[in-house]
Amino acid sequence: MSNVFKALADPTRRKVLQLLRAGPMSAGDLADHFDVAKSTMSAHFAVLISADLIEAEKQGRSITYRLKMSVLEEALLEFTQALGIQVGSPENDKSIANPNSEER
Amino acid sequence: MSTDRPNASRAALSRGLIIAGVILSVAAALRLLSPAHISPEIAHRMLGALLGAVVVVYANAVPKALTPLMQMRCEPAAEQAMRRFTGWSLVLGGASYSLAWLIAPLAYANLLAASLLGTALLLVGFRVARARSGGVRN
């Protein structure tokens, strides 16, 4: 559960989840909505996958991400979004600032 | 890349057995404690609330149970929207079922609870029927 809270604490990851509500999207399509490096986006995706909030499926050469949130997790997303909760800035999140140093 | 399906099946089976055990244990405990230690009304209400909670637990997981994209026979976005709608409807239906059993007058609790959960089921059925007839794209 702490993984879920960690994943929902970041506005970028919350935006990814909101985009995925419309339906599955490829990594490239998702990244186009953000003005950050691809490696940073990959690190965000990794956090969401480890929290079991999204699922990645390989289709040919691209990866498609799908929403995998229970009703409770989605309610939690709405709650954190409404309150604008942000636990620590992304710069302080070591796993995002240095995506290559993250343990997989 | 994809989730470990055998592990997920094992976890689902374990969860199902645990929930079944909890239902049977609570029902047995209420039967033993009523009417000597718990009034029959409270026992009746608790059992109703427990059944609503079971619906909530199962419905909560509905949007999380994904079908692999390769095996999907409809548009993935529509399937996802259907899962989310079903999950939310049944969670709210189950929660209102529990609430009705807990706070409504006992004479009306059963009817009110069944109506609320029945409405949620009807909404889901209506949405599924519309999707099957091609009325809903997502």
gemmi code that builds the backbone of each chain (N, CA, C; Angstrom):
import gemmi

chains = {
    "A": [
        ("MET", (0.824, -1.214, 0.000), (0.000, 0.000, 0.000), (0.856, 1.261, 0.000)),
        ("SER", (2.042, 1.182, 0.655), (2.907, 2.367, 0.680), (3.407, 2.696, -0.723)),
        ("ASN", (3.546, 1.640, -1.571), (3.925, 1.871, -2.969), (2.869, 2.701, -3.685)),
        ("VAL", (1.605, 2.428, -3.370), (0.501, 3.159, -3.997), (0.549, 4.625, -3.580)),
        ("PHE", (0.756, 4.871, -2.287), (0.822, 6.254, -1.814), (2.000, 6.980, -2.448)),
        ("LYS", (3.122, 6.288, -2.555), (4.313, 6.896, -3.170), (4.015, 7.243, -4.628)),
        ("ALA", (3.355, 6.323, -5.322), (3.060, 6.547, -6.744), (2.093, 7.712, -6.930)),
        ("LEU", (1.118, 7.823, -6.030), (0.100, 8.865, -6.185), (0.568, 10.221, -5.674)),
        ("ALA", (1.699, 10.234, -5.004), (2.177, 11.486, -4.419), (2.762, 12.445, -5.451)),
        ("ASP", (3.021, 11.950, -6.646), (3.664, 12.790, -7.657), (2.657, 13.243, -8.719)),
        ("PRO", (2.624, 14.548, -9.010), (1.636, 15.058, -9.979), (1.800, 14.474, -11.387)),
        ("THR", (3.046, 14.222, -11.813), (3.266, 13.656, -13.154), (2.645, 12.269, -13.243)),
        ("ARG", (2.864, 11.479, -12.220), (2.309, 10.116, -12.230), (0.785, 10.158, -12.150)),
        ("ARG", (0.263, 11.134, -11.406), (-1.201, 11.259, -11.341), (-1.754, 11.613, -12.713)),
        ("LYS", (-1.005, 12.489, -13.433), (-1.462, 12.882, -14.776), (-1.431, 11.674, -15.717)),
        ("VAL", (-0.404, 10.837, -15.569), (-0.324, 9.616, -16.400), (-1.564, 8.758, -16.161)),
        ("LEU", (-1.922, 8.596, -14.898), (-3.089, 7.761, -14.569), (-4.363, 8.367, -15.137)),
        ("GLN", (-4.450, 9.693, -15.074), (-5.657, 10.342, -15.616), (-5.742, 10.177, -17.137)),
        ("LEU", (-4.584, 10.258, -17.802), (-4.567, 10.069, -19.261), (-4.981, 8.641, -19.616)),
        ("LEU", (-4.545, 7.690, -18.811), (-4.847, 6.276, -19.096), (-6.304, 5.922, -18.827)),
        ("ARG", (-7.029, 6.806, -18.150), (-8.453, 6.543, -17.932), (-9.217, 6.508, -19.248)),
        ("ALA", (-8.718, 7.237, -20.222), (-9.399, 7.271, -21.526), (-9.201, 5.969, -22.288)),
        ("GLY", (-8.171, 5.213, -21.916), (-7.890, 3.961, -22.596), (-6.403, 3.711, -22.662)),
        ("PRO", (-6.009, 2.513, -23.076), (-4.575, 2.196, -23.170), (-3.845, 3.150, -24.117)),
        ("MET", (-2.595, 3.467, -23.772), (-1.796, 4.375, -24.611), (-0.376, 3.837, -24.710)),
        ("SER", (0.271, 4.171, -25.817), (1.667, 3.746, -25.968), (2.564, 4.663, -25.149)),
        ("ALA", (3.779, 4.186, -24.870), (4.734, 4.974, -24.080), (5.005, 6.313, -24.759)),
        ("GLY", (5.134, 6.286, -26.092), (5.428, 7.513, -26.836), (4.284, 8.518, -26.736)),
        ("ASP", (3.058, 8.034, -26.900), (1.890, 8.919, -26.813), (1.782, 9.561, -25.434)),
        ("LEU", (2.072, 8.763, -24.421), (2.015, 9.302, -23.053), (3.106, 10.344, -22.841)),
        ("ALA", (4.307, 10.014, -23.307), (5.454, 10.923, -23.104), (5.236, 12.261, -23.800)),
        ("ASP", (4.471, 12.242, -24.912), (4.210, 13.485, -25.640), (3.462, 14.522, -24.799)),
        ("HIS", (2.762, 14.053, -23.780), (1.997, 14.973, -22.934), (2.853, 15.646, -21.873)),
        ("PHE", (4.117, 15.261, -21.783), (4.977, 15.794, -20.720), (6.263, 16.363, -21.314)),
        ("ASP", (6.729, 17.412, -20.674), (7.944, 18.062, -21.147), (9.132, 17.572, -20.313)),
        ("VAL", (9.318, 16.256, -20.297), (10.435, 15.684, -19.528), (11.169, 14.652, -20.383)),
        ("ALA", (12.368, 14.282, -19.945), (13.163, 13.308, -20.701), (12.498, 11.935, -20.686)),
        ("LYS", (12.771, 11.162, -21.736), (12.159, 9.823, -21.832), (12.566, 8.925, -20.662)),
        ("SER", (13.848, 9.106, -20.215), (14.310, 8.266, -19.099), (13.529, 8.593, -17.829)),
        ("THR", (13.198, 9.886, -17.666), (12.417, 10.279, -16.486), (11.026, 9.662, -16.562)),
        ("MET", (10.451, 9.691, -17.767), (9.123, 9.088, -17.928), (9.181, 7.591, -17.636)),
        ("SER", (10.239, 6.942, -18.122), (10.384, 5.501, -17.864), (10.429, 5.219, -16.377)),
        ("ALA", (11.119, 6.093, -15.641), (11.203, 5.906, -14.186), (9.830, 6.080, -13.545)),
        ("HIS", (9.072, 7.059, -14.035), (7.706, 7.239, -13.520), (6.867, 6.000, -13.810)),
        ("PHE", (6.979, 5.473, -15.031), (6.217, 4.262, -15.387), (6.602, 3.101, -14.468)),
        ("ALA", (7.913, 3.001, -14.176), (8.387, 1.902, -13.322), (7.775, 1.988, -11.926)),
        ("VAL", (7.667, 3.221, -11.415), (7.062, 3.399, -10.082), (5.590, 2.973, -10.113)),
        ("LEU", (4.886, 3.380, -11.184), (3.460, 3.028, -11.302), (3.262, 1.518, -11.463)),
        ("ILE", (4.179, 0.886, -12.202), (4.071, -0.576, -12.386), (4.343, -1.283, -11.059)),
        ("SER", (5.350, -0.812, -10.326), (5.671, -1.480, -9.050), (4.541, -1.309, -8.046)),
        ("ALA", (3.768, -0.229, -8.188), (2.606, -0.039, -7.301), (1.381, -0.781, -7.819)),
        ("ASP", (1.527, -1.447, -8.962), (0.436, -2.224, -9.580), (-0.745, -1.336, -9.980)),
        ("LEU", (-0.419, -0.105, -10.380), (-1.485, 0.807, -10.807), (-1.629, 0.834, -12.331)),
        ("ILE", (-0.579, 0.432, -13.032), (-0.656, 0.310, -14.489), (-0.006, -1.013, -14.892)),
        ("GLU", (-0.308, -1.434, -16.113), (0.327, -2.653, -16.630), (0.899, -2.330, -17.997)),
        ("ALA", (2.077, -2.861, -18.255), (2.716, -2.643, -19.555), (2.587, -3.914, -20.381)),
        ("GLU", (2.218, -3.740, -21.640), (2.124, -4.898, -22.524), (2.860, -4.576, -23.810)),
        ("LYS", (3.724, -5.486, -24.214), (4.502, -5.255, -25.431), (3.650, -5.641, -26.638)),
        ("GLN", (3.517, -4.704, -27.560), (2.787, -4.980, -28.795), (3.707, -4.637, -29.957)),
        ("GLY", (4.282, -5.670, -30.563), (5.252, -5.413, -31.616), (6.473, -4.753, -31.028)),
        ("ARG", (6.784, -3.546, -31.545), (7.986, -2.857, -31.041), (7.647, -1.803, -29.996)),
        ("SER", (6.351, -1.580, -29.785), (6.000, -0.542, -28.808), (5.411, -1.163, -27.541)),
        ("ILE", (5.460, -0.365, -26.476), (4.884, -0.811, -25.199), (3.594, -0.029, -24.968)),
        ("THR", (2.541, -0.774, -24.676), (1.257, -0.137, -24.385), (1.006, -0.207, -22.888)),
        ("TYR", (0.651, 0.942, -22.319), (0.350, 0.990, -20.888), (-1.159, 1.027, -20.694)),
        ("ARG", (-1.614, 0.287, -19.678), (-3.043, 0.218, -19.369), (-3.274, 0.518, -17.898)),
        ("LEU", (-4.397, 1.125, -17.610), (-4.763, 1.414, -16.225), (-5.082, 0.109, -15.498)),
        ("LYS", (-4.593, -0.005, -14.275), (-4.876, -1.207, -13.483), (-5.166, -0.778, -12.044)),
        ("MET", (-6.204, 0.039, -11.896), (-6.518, 0.584, -10.574), (-7.838, 0.030, -10.053)),
        ("SER", (-7.836, -0.353, -8.790), (-9.091, -0.765, -8.162), (-9.924, 0.494, -7.907)),
        ("VAL", (-11.176, 0.281, -7.530), (-12.058, 1.421, -7.252), (-11.492, 2.253, -6.108)),
        ("LEU", (-11.007, 1.582, -5.081), (-10.448, 2.284, -3.919), (-9.227, 3.118, -4.329)),
        ("GLU", (-8.358, 2.537, -5.157), (-7.168, 3.268, -5.601), (-7.557, 4.475, -6.447)),
        ("GLU", (-8.617, 4.300, -7.249), (-9.051, 5.427, -8.073), (-9.643, 6.542, -7.211)),
        ("ALA", (-10.368, 6.126, -6.169), (-10.922, 7.121, -5.237), (-9.773, 7.855, -4.534)),
        ("LEU", (-8.723, 7.116, -4.207), (-7.541, 7.696, -3.573), (-6.858, 8.695, -4.520)),
        ("LEU", (-6.816, 8.351, -5.797), (-6.242, 9.250, -6.801), (-7.025, 10.565, -6.838)),
        ("GLU", (-8.361, 10.454, -6.845), (-9.208, 11.653, -6.860), (-8.953, 12.498, -5.621)),
        ("PHE", (-8.817, 11.810, -4.487), (-8.610, 12.489, -3.215), (-7.289, 13.249, -3.220)),
        ("THR", (-6.219, 12.569, -3.634), (-4.899, 13.229, -3.644), (-4.874, 14.358, -4.679)),
        ("GLN", (-5.585, 14.147, -5.786), (-5.636, 15.175, -6.829), (-6.374, 16.407, -6.305)),
        ("ALA", (-7.490, 16.169, -5.614), (-8.291, 17.283, -5.090), (-7.505, 18.089, -4.057)),
        ("LEU", (-6.714, 17.387, -3.258), (-5.941, 18.080, -2.224), (-4.599, 18.583, -2.747)),
        ("GLY", (-4.231, 18.154, -3.959), (-2.945, 18.561, -4.527), (-1.773, 18.056, -3.730)),
        ("ILE", (-1.932, 16.840, -3.175), (-0.876, 16.279, -2.318), (0.376, 16.007, -3.141)),
        ("GLN", (1.507, 16.450, -2.613), (2.786, 16.163, -3.262), (3.812, 15.917, -2.179)),
        ("VAL", (4.135, 14.660, -1.948), (5.086, 14.309, -0.895), (6.496, 14.395, -1.464)),
        ("GLY", (7.164, 15.494, -1.169), (8.524, 15.679, -1.701), (8.456, 16.086, -3.166)),
        ("SER", (9.358, 16.942, -3.584), (9.363, 17.356, -4.977), (10.028, 16.284, -5.833)),
        ("PRO", (9.736, 16.253, -7.143), (10.357, 15.248, -8.003), (11.880, 15.307, -7.963)),
        ("GLU", (12.426, 16.527, -7.726), (13.885, 16.663, -7.693), (14.476, 15.883, -6.520)),
        ("ASN", (13.655, 15.780, -5.450), (14.144, 15.069, -4.263), (13.953, 13.568, -4.363)),
        ("ASP", (13.163, 13.138, -5.346), (12.913, 11.711, -5.506), (14.092, 11.102, -6.259)),
        ("LYS", (14.965, 10.403, -5.532), (16.212, 9.902, -6.133), (15.955, 8.987, -7.316)),
        ("SER", (14.893, 8.172, -7.207), (14.639, 7.201, -8.270), (14.256, 7.896, -9.569)),
        ("ILE", (13.674, 9.120, -9.471), (13.275, 9.830, -10.688), (14.419, 10.715, -11.182)),
        ("ALA", (15.110, 11.356, -10.220), (16.203, 12.238, -10.608), (17.335, 11.451, -11.301)),
        ("ASN", (17.589, 10.227, -10.793), (18.617, 9.367, -11.395), (17.993, 8.019, -11.777)),
        ("PRO", (17.224, 8.006, -12.865), (16.514, 6.778, -13.193), (17.421, 5.569, -13.380)),
        ("ASN", (18.658, 5.797, -13.810), (19.562, 4.681, -14.057), (20.045, 4.037, -12.776)),
        ("SER", (19.962, 4.804, -11.659), (20.464, 4.262, -10.394), (19.408, 3.436, -9.673)),
        ("GLU", (18.199, 3.414, -10.242), (17.114, 2.695, -9.557), (17.313, 1.194, -9.637)),
        ("GLU", (17.054, 0.534, -8.516), (17.126, -0.935, -8.510), (15.894, -1.483, -9.172)),
        ("ARG", (16.053, -2.424, -10.093), (14.897, -3.011, -10.760), (14.658, -4.412, -10.269)),
    ],
    "B": [
        ("MET", (7.319, -8.395, -18.734), (6.499, -7.227, -19.062), (5.070, -7.397, -18.545)),
        ("SER", (4.487, -8.622, -18.816), (3.131, -8.844, -18.316), (3.194, -9.386, -16.896)),
        ("THR", (2.063, -9.376, -16.194), (2.056, -9.825, -14.807), (2.178, -11.328, -14.747)),
        ("ASP", (2.545, -11.807, -13.562), (2.712, -13.233, -13.361), (1.328, -13.839, -13.132)),
        ("ARG", (0.736, -14.403, -14.195), (-0.662, -14.875, -14.130), (-0.879, -16.018, -13.132)),
        ("PRO", (0.015, -17.043, -13.071), (-0.215, -18.103, -12.081), (-0.221, -17.567, -10.653)),
        ("ASN", (0.691, -16.623, -10.358), (0.721, -16.030, -9.017), (-0.559, -15.269, -8.740)),
        ("ALA", (-1.054, -14.548, -9.753), (-2.288, -13.776, -9.595), (-3.461, -14.712, -9.324)),
        ("SER", (-3.496, -15.866, -10.030), (-4.580, -16.832, -9.822), (-4.522, -17.410, -8.421)),
        ("ARG", (-3.285, -17.719, -7.973), (-3.116, -18.259, -6.621), (-3.579, -17.247, -5.576)),
        ("ALA", (-3.205, -15.974, -5.799), (-3.590, -14.921, -4.847), (-5.107, -14.768, -4.824)),
        ("ALA", (-5.738, -14.840, -6.011), (-7.199, -14.693, -6.079), (-7.887, -15.850, -5.357)),
        ("LEU", (-7.332, -17.053, -5.529), (-7.906, -18.233, -4.869), (-7.768, -18.111, -3.354)),
        ("SER", (-6.581, -17.686, -2.905), (-6.362, -17.514, -1.457), (-7.322, -16.484, -0.894)),
        ("ARG", (-7.463, -15.369, -1.637), (-8.350, -14.295, -1.166), (-9.794, -14.809, -1.075)),
        ("GLY", (-10.208, -15.571, -2.090), (-11.562, -16.122, -2.091), (-11.798, -17.044, -0.906)),
        ("LEU", (-10.806, -17.886, -0.616), (-10.942, -18.814, 0.511), (-10.989, -18.061, 1.845)),
        ("ILE", (-10.150, -17.024, 1.951), (-10.142, -16.233, 3.192), (-11.497, -15.553, 3.392)),
        ("ILE", (-12.031, -14.970, 2.300), (-13.321, -14.270, 2.413), (-14.432, -15.262, 2.769)),
        ("ALA", (-14.406, -16.441, 2.134), (-15.412, -17.460, 2.450), (-15.304, -17.873, 3.916)),
        ("GLY", (-14.056, -18.015, 4.394), (-13.835, -18.370, 5.793), (-14.378, -17.307, 6.736)),
        ("VAL", (-14.133, -16.041, 6.389), (-14.616, -14.941, 7.237), (-16.150, -14.948, 7.283)),
        ("ILE", (-16.795, -15.117, 6.115), (-18.264, -15.109, 6.073), (-18.824, -16.232, 6.954)),
        ("LEU", (-18.276, -17.434, 6.776), (-18.775, -18.585, 7.541), (-18.518, -18.411, 9.039)),
        ("SER", (-17.319, -17.891, 9.377), (-16.988, -17.702, 10.793), (-17.910, -16.683, 11.443)),
        ("VAL", (-18.114, -15.557, 10.746), (-18.973, -14.514, 11.324), (-20.402, -15.029, 11.461)),
        ("ALA", (-20.885, -15.733, 10.416), (-22.254, -16.271, 10.474), (-22.384, -17.256, 11.637)),
        ("ALA", (-21.375, -18.109, 11.800), (-21.418, -19.093, 12.890), (-21.359, -18.389, 14.245)),
        ("ALA", (-20.484, -17.364, 14.352), (-20.347, -16.632, 15.615), (-21.660, -15.933, 15.974)),
        ("LEU", (-22.300, -15.323, 14.980), (-23.561, -14.629, 15.237), (-24.638, -15.615, 15.683)),
        ("ARG", (-24.637, -16.775, 15.056), (-25.621, -17.816, 15.390), (-25.411, -18.292, 16.835)),
        ("LEU", (-24.141, -18.424, 17.231), (-23.841, -18.882, 18.590), (-24.168, -17.810, 19.641)),
        ("LEU", (-23.881, -16.554, 19.284), (-24.032, -15.468, 20.265), (-25.459, -14.949, 20.376)),
        ("SER", (-26.290, -15.236, 19.372), (-27.661, -14.730, 19.377), (-28.607, -15.859, 19.806)),
        ("PRO", (-29.559, -15.614, 20.662), (-29.961, -14.325, 21.245), (-29.355, -14.065, 22.634)),
        ("ALA", (-28.519, -15.012, 23.147), (-28.023, -14.864, 24.520), (-27.171, -13.607, 24.726)),
        ("HIS", (-26.243, -13.346, 23.786), (-25.310, -12.221, 23.970), (-25.558, -11.070, 22.998)),
        ("ILE", (-26.100, -11.379, 21.839), (-26.395, -10.329, 20.843), (-27.867, -10.458, 20.490)),
        ("SER", (-28.533, -9.311, 20.388), (-29.958, -9.375, 20.041), (-30.108, -9.882, 18.608)),
        ("PRO", (-31.208, -10.610, 18.312), (-31.412, -11.122, 16.953), (-31.393, -10.006, 15.904)),
        ("GLU", (-31.856, -8.816, 16.293), (-31.876, -7.694, 15.340), (-30.460, -7.296, 14.938)),
        ("ILE", (-29.599, -7.188, 15.915), (-28.207, -6.806, 15.616), (-27.525, -7.902, 14.787)),
        ("ALA", (-27.792, -9.158, 15.141), (-27.192, -10.267, 14.380), (-27.637, -10.212, 12.913)),
        ("HIS", (-28.924, -9.935, 12.724), (-29.493, -9.837, 11.379), (-28.848, -8.683, 10.601)),
        ("ARG", (-28.727, -7.561, 11.260), (-28.134, -6.369, 10.624), (-26.660, -6.611, 10.281)),
        ("MET", (-25.933, -7.249, 11.190), (-24.500, -7.476, 10.943), (-24.275, -8.411, 9.766)),
        ("LEU", (-25.134, -9.413, 9.658), (-24.996, -10.352, 8.544), (-25.272, -9.642, 7.214)),
        ("GLY", (-26.293, -8.793, 7.205), (-26.607, -8.013, 5.998), (-25.441, -7.102, 5.614)),
        ("ALA", (-24.891, -6.426, 6.623), (-23.767, -5.513, 6.380), (-22.553, -6.280, 5.856)),
        ("LEU", (-22.348, -7.480, 6.390), (-21.210, -8.306, 5.948), (-21.368, -8.700, 4.477)),
        ("LEU", (-22.576, -9.074, 4.095), (-22.797, -9.452, 2.692), (-22.532, -8.263, 1.760)),
        ("GLY", (-22.939, -7.062, 2.185), (-22.654, -5.854, 1.399), (-21.161, -5.617, 1.283)),
        ("ALA", (-20.446, -5.855, 2.401), (-18.991, -5.659, 2.401), (-18.311, -6.634, 1.442)),
        ("VAL", (-18.831, -7.853, 1.346), (-18.253, -8.836, 0.415), (-18.410, -8.339, -1.028)),
        ("VAL", (-19.590, -7.786, -1.328), (-19.808, -7.232, -2.676), (-18.791, -6.124, -2.948)),
        ("VAL", (-18.570, -5.262, -1.939), (-17.616, -4.150, -2.090), (-16.215, -4.693, -2.378)),
        ("VAL", (-15.800, -5.702, -1.623), (-14.443, -6.252, -1.785), (-14.258, -6.816, -3.196)),
        ("TYR", (-15.217, -7.586, -3.657), (-15.087, -8.182, -4.991), (-15.201, -7.128, -6.095)),
        ("ALA", (-16.159, -6.208, -5.957), (-16.356, -5.185, -6.989), (-15.154, -4.257, -7.075)),
        ("ASN", (-14.509, -4.018, -5.930), (-13.326, -3.150, -5.898), (-12.230, -3.662, -6.834)),
        ("ALA", (-12.145, -4.990, -6.949), (-11.062, -5.584, -7.750), (-11.428, -5.733, -9.227)),
        ("VAL", (-12.677, -5.477, -9.585), (-13.100, -5.688, -10.985), (-12.253, -4.897, -11.993)),
        ("PRO", (-11.996, -3.602, -11.773), (-11.202, -2.874, -12.784), (-9.741, -3.312, -12.851)),
        ("LYS", (-9.280, -4.060, -11.859), (-7.877, -4.473, -11.821), (-7.633, -5.787, -12.570)),
        ("ALA", (-8.695, -6.527, -12.832), (-8.554, -7.831, -13.506), (-8.539, -7.606, -15.020)),
        ("LEU", (-7.335, -7.510, -15.565), (-7.214, -7.156, -16.978), (-7.125, -8.391, -17.876)),
        ("THR", (-7.723, -8.264, -19.041), (-7.582, -9.287, -20.079), (-6.409, -8.875, -20.968)),
        ("PRO", (-5.508, -9.806, -21.310), (-4.401, -9.421, -22.202), (-4.942, -8.809, -23.508)),
        ("LEU", (-4.259, -7.762, -23.966), (-4.724, -7.043, -25.168), (-4.876, -7.979, -26.363)),
        ("MET", (-3.953, -8.955, -26.457), (-3.990, -9.868, -27.609), (-5.268, -10.717, -27.629)),
        ("GLN", (-5.811, -10.974, -26.430), (-7.000, -11.836, -26.337), (-8.302, -11.042, -26.387)),
        ("MET", (-8.194, -9.727, -26.438), (-9.383, -8.894, -26.367), (-10.155, -8.913, -27.680)),
        ("ARG", (-11.486, -9.034, -27.564), (-12.301, -9.103, -28.779), (-13.096, -7.823, -29.010)),
        ("CYS", (-12.838, -6.812, -28.184), (-13.503, -5.525, -28.409), (-12.456, -4.430, -28.252)),
        ("GLU", (-12.892, -3.191, -28.413), (-11.947, -2.077, -28.309), (-11.441, -1.979, -26.863)),
        ("PRO", (-10.109, -1.950, -26.650), (-9.581, -1.925, -25.274), (-10.131, -0.781, -24.423)),
        ("ALA", (-10.302, 0.390, -25.026), (-10.806, 1.530, -24.253), (-12.235, 1.265, -23.775)),
        ("ALA", (-13.048, 0.635, -24.639), (-14.433, 0.328, -24.263), (-14.476, -0.714, -23.156)),
        ("GLU", (-13.589, -1.689, -23.257), (-13.541, -2.746, -22.232), (-13.131, -2.140, -20.886)),
        ("GLN", (-12.144, -1.238, -20.919), (-11.684, -0.599, -19.693), (-12.801, 0.245, -19.065)),
        ("ALA", (-13.521, 0.989, -19.922), (-14.609, 1.836, -19.421), (-15.698, 0.971, -18.777)),
        ("MET", (-15.960, -0.175, -19.386), (-16.976, -1.082, -18.844), (-16.547, -1.626, -17.479)),
        ("ARG", (-15.287, -2.014, -17.378), (-14.781, -2.525, -16.094), (-14.872, -1.462, -15.007)),
        ("ARG", (-14.489, -0.234, -15.341), (-14.528, 0.846, -14.351), (-15.968, 1.123, -13.916)),
        ("PHE", (-16.868, 1.154, -14.890), (-18.279, 1.419, -14.586), (-18.835, 0.314, -13.674)),
        ("THR", (-18.527, -0.938, -14.027), (-19.008, -2.075, -13.232), (-18.455, -2.005, -11.809)),
        ("GLY", (-17.162, -1.758, -11.702), (-16.526, -1.671, -10.381), (-17.155, -0.593, -9.514)),
        ("TRP", (-17.256, 0.605, -10.058), (-17.826, 1.725, -9.288), (-19.275, 1.468, -8.915)),
        ("SER", (-20.070, 0.979, -9.870), (-21.497, 0.746, -9.603), (-21.676, -0.272, -8.486)),
        ("LEU", (-20.939, -1.374, -8.577), (-21.129, -2.432, -7.586), (-20.524, -2.069, -6.230)),
        ("VAL", (-19.432, -1.308, -6.226), (-18.885, -0.852, -4.938), (-19.894, 0.058, -4.234)),
        ("LEU", (-20.457, 1.009, -4.997), (-21.448, 1.902, -4.391), (-22.709, 1.134, -4.006)),
        ("GLY", (-23.108, 0.181, -4.867), (-24.273, -0.650, -4.558), (-24.055, -1.482, -3.304)),
        ("GLY", (-22.877, -2.108, -3.200), (-22.551, -2.929, -2.028), (-22.451, -2.088, -0.762)),
        ("ALA", (-21.847, -0.897, -0.885), (-21.705, -0.029, 0.286), (-23.077, 0.456, 0.758)),
        ("SER", (-23.956, 0.784, -0.197), (-25.291, 1.242, 0.208), (-26.116, 0.078, 0.766)),
        ("TYR", (-25.847, -1.133, 0.275), (-26.514, -2.328, 0.818), (-26.150, -2.484, 2.301)),
        ("SER", (-24.848, -2.373, 2.584), (-24.388, -2.476, 3.981), (-24.990, -1.375, 4.840)),
        ("LEU", (-24.952, -0.162, 4.308), (-25.456, 1.002, 5.057), (-26.946, 0.843, 5.358)),
        ("ALA", (-27.701, 0.366, 4.358), (-29.145, 0.174, 4.554), (-29.390, -0.821, 5.684)),
        ("TRP", (-28.607, -1.907, 5.704), (-28.789, -2.899, 6.768), (-28.399, -2.330, 8.120)),
        ("LEU", (-27.467, -1.403, 8.144), (-26.993, -0.868, 9.421), (-27.910, 0.211, 9.985)),
        ("ILE", (-28.501, 1.040, 9.113), (-29.215, 2.206, 9.674), (-30.716, 2.246, 9.377)),
        ("ALA", (-31.190, 1.511, 8.387), (-32.629, 1.580, 8.066), (-33.438, 0.802, 9.110)),
        ("PRO", (-34.712, 1.180, 9.316), (-35.558, 0.387, 10.217), (-35.588, -1.067, 9.739)),
        ("LEU", (-35.518, -1.995, 10.661), (-35.366, -3.405, 10.290), (-36.479, -3.894, 9.359)),
        ("ALA", (-37.670, -3.359, 9.534), (-38.801, -3.799, 8.713), (-38.566, -3.498, 7.225)),
        ("TYR", (-37.823, -2.417, 6.957), (-37.609, -2.016, 5.556), (-36.185, -2.288, 5.076)),
        ("ALA", (-35.311, -2.681, 5.975), (-33.882, -2.790, 5.631), (-33.629, -3.748, 4.465)),
        ("ASN", (-34.287, -4.900, 4.515), (-34.056, -5.899, 3.463), (-34.490, -5.358, 2.100)),
        ("LEU", (-35.681, -4.783, 2.063), (-36.224, -4.266, 0.795), (-35.357, -3.116, 0.268)),
        ("LEU", (-34.991, -2.199, 1.172), (-34.184, -1.044, 0.762), (-32.808, -1.489, 0.268)),
        ("ALA", (-32.171, -2.383, 1.031), (-30.836, -2.855, 0.658), (-30.865, -3.569, -0.691)),
        ("ALA", (-31.847, -4.450, -0.862), (-31.950, -5.188, -2.126), (-32.235, -4.239, -3.289)),
        ("SER", (-33.055, -3.210, -3.040), (-33.367, -2.246, -4.108), (-32.108, -1.495, -4.541)),
        ("LEU", (-31.313, -1.095, -3.550), (-30.114, -0.317, -3.875), (-29.100, -1.153, -4.662)),
        ("LEU", (-28.848, -2.367, -4.174), (-27.896, -3.228, -4.887), (-28.471, -3.668, -6.230)),
        ("GLY", (-29.786, -3.915, -6.247), (-30.450, -4.302, -7.499), (-30.350, -3.209, -8.549)),
        ("THR", (-30.468, -1.958, -8.097), (-30.345, -0.835, -9.039), (-28.956, -0.817, -9.666)),
        ("ALA", (-27.937, -1.050, -8.817), (-26.560, -1.078, -9.330), (-26.392, -2.203, -10.349)),
        ("LEU", (-26.939, -3.367, -10.035), (-26.838, -4.501, -10.966), (-27.571, -4.201, -12.277)),
        ("LEU", (-28.744, -3.572, -12.157), (-29.505, -3.231, -13.363), (-28.741, -2.246, -14.247)),
        ("LEU", (-28.106, -1.271, -13.587), (-27.323, -0.284, -14.345), (-26.201, -0.976, -15.122)),
        ("VAL", (-25.521, -1.908, -14.441), (-24.429, -2.642, -15.099), (-24.992, -3.474, -16.257)),
        ("GLY", (-26.101, -4.175, -15.984), (-26.722, -4.997, -17.034), (-27.151, -4.166, -18.227)),
        ("PHE", (-27.708, -2.986, -17.946), (-28.157, -2.091, -19.015), (-26.971, -1.634, -19.855)),
        ("ARG", (-25.886, -1.306, -19.163), (-24.693, -0.827, -19.874), (-24.079, -1.954, -20.729)),
        ("VAL", (-24.047, -3.162, -20.180), (-23.517, -4.301, -20.934), (-24.378, -4.549, -22.171)),
        ("ALA", (-25.712, -4.490, -21.982), (-26.624, -4.724, -23.104), (-26.425, -3.675, -24.192)),
        ("ARG", (-26.248, -2.420, -23.770), (-26.021, -1.335, -24.748), (-24.715, -1.533, -25.489)),
        ("ALA", (-23.690, -1.951, -24.749), (-22.382, -2.169, -25.379), (-22.455, -3.314, -26.387)),
        ("ARG", (-23.184, -4.368, -26.022), (-23.298, -5.526, -26.923), (-24.067, -5.168, -28.189)),
        ("SER", (-25.035, -4.260, -28.037), (-25.807, -3.874, -29.224), (-25.093, -2.782, -30.022)),
        ("GLY", (-23.921, -2.359, -29.534), (-23.125, -1.369, -30.269), (-23.485, 0.056, -29.954)),
        ("GLY", (-24.270, 0.266, -28.871), (-24.697, 1.620, -28.509), (-23.655, 2.418, -27.770)),
        ("VAL", (-22.685, 1.728, -27.173), (-21.657, 2.419, -26.383), (-20.299, 2.114, -26.983)),
        ("ARG", (-19.546, 3.144, -27.273), (-18.192, 2.953, -27.818), (-17.163, 2.902, -26.701)),
        ("ASN", (-17.359, 3.662, -25.647), (-16.485, 3.558, -24.475), (-17.202, 4.025, -23.228)),
    ],
}
model = gemmi.Model(1)
for chain_id, residues in chains.items():
    chain = gemmi.Chain(chain_id)
    for i, (resn, *xyz) in enumerate(residues, 1):
        res = gemmi.Residue()
        res.name, res.seqid = resn, gemmi.SeqId(i, " ")
        for name, pos in zip(("N", "CA", "C"), xyz):
            atom = gemmi.Atom()
            atom.name, atom.element = name, gemmi.Element(name[0])
            atom.pos, atom.b_iso = gemmi.Position(*pos), 0.0
            res.add_atom(atom)
        chain.add_residue(res)
    model.add_chain(chain)
structure = gemmi.Structure()
structure.add_model(model)
structure.setup_entities()
